[in-house]
Amino acid sequence: MQKLDTSRVSQRLRDLHMRKGDLAEPLGTTKQNVSFKLNGKCRLSVEELKILCEVLKIDTGEVFDYFVVTDD
């Protein structure tokens, strides 16, 4: 299972003057569930990933860079 790059997502949130909790409403979930998802404790669905990209203004070409940690 690939992990979320929380540092890039967190930086993007800061750049947009947002908090993780601000993602709860667009994702239709709780702040706690957002935290679980962004910390890799729960999986993100494809639909949730699309919503995150829209809210965080992440281009589709950058999805891999923002959301996947590779084991080098």
N, C-alpha and C positions, 0 to 999 in steps of 0.2 A: 504494500500500500504506500502510495506516495504521500508526502506530507506537504502541508501548506507552508509557504514562506511567510511566516507571521511578521518578520521584520519589514518586508516590503509592503505588506498590507497595512501594517501599523503606520509606516511612514506616509503612505498614501492618505490614510485617514487624517493624519496631522496636517498634511499639505492642504486638505480640503476643510480643515477646521471642524472635523467630525470626531465622534467617539464610536466605539464598537456598538454601544447601545442604540446609536442612530440608525443602525442597520436592521434592527428588530422589526420595525413596522414594514419596510419594503419586503422583507423576507417572510413576513407573516408569522413571526415567532417571538419568543421572549428574549430579553437581553442575555439571560443565562445560556440559552440555547445558541445564540450567536457566539458567545464566548467559547462554548464547547466546540462549535464548528471551526472557529478561527484558530483554536488551539489544537485541532486535530483529534479531539476526543469523539467527535461525531463526523460522519461523512457529509460533504456538500453534494447535493444533487446537481445535475446539469442545469436545471432551471434556476436553482439558487446561485450557481456560478454566473449565469447570464444576468441575473438581477444585480449581483455584486458588481459586475463589470459596468452595468449601466449607472448604478449609484456612485461608484468610485471613478467613473469616467476612464475606464481602462479599455484601450483599443483591443480588438480581438487578436491582433498580432502580438500583444504583450501578455496575454493570459498565462502562458506557460512561465514567463519570467516572474510574474507576480504570485502565482499560486502553487508552483511546484518546486520542491527542493530535490535536487538530484544528488545521488550518492556518487561522488567522484573518487 
